[in-house]
């Protein structure tokens, strides 16, 4: 399919894929400064046997539906995707959000791999700490 355009010049283009109980939706958009412009849209209805109550019951069917939605969006967009955002529906999907404030010595410098690892380690440790009850 070539959706990720390996080996080609990268553009600031993102793909949003929403795997819902009724529909799989794909949206390709480019980002310029602080604005996004939709360049491709794809949508594929799920069969009743593909997902039930937010749970995947036929993984192959869901994969095929994702492929159809992605192909439709890519055909319309004609751009290489450099970022991906995926949403999955369902009561079985659980998650949590943790906010971590990380102040950099110089915010104008490009983030190094070492600094990224340090900040991710800090984020991972945060939920393990007990709340301060003083």
ABEGO torsion letter per residue (X at the ends): XGAAGBGBBBBBBBBBBBBBAABBBBBBBBBBEABBBBABBBBBBBBAAABBGGBBABAAAAAAAAAAAAAAAAAAAGBBBABBBBBBBEAABBBBBBBBBBBBABAABBBBAAAAAAAAAAAAAAAABBBBAX
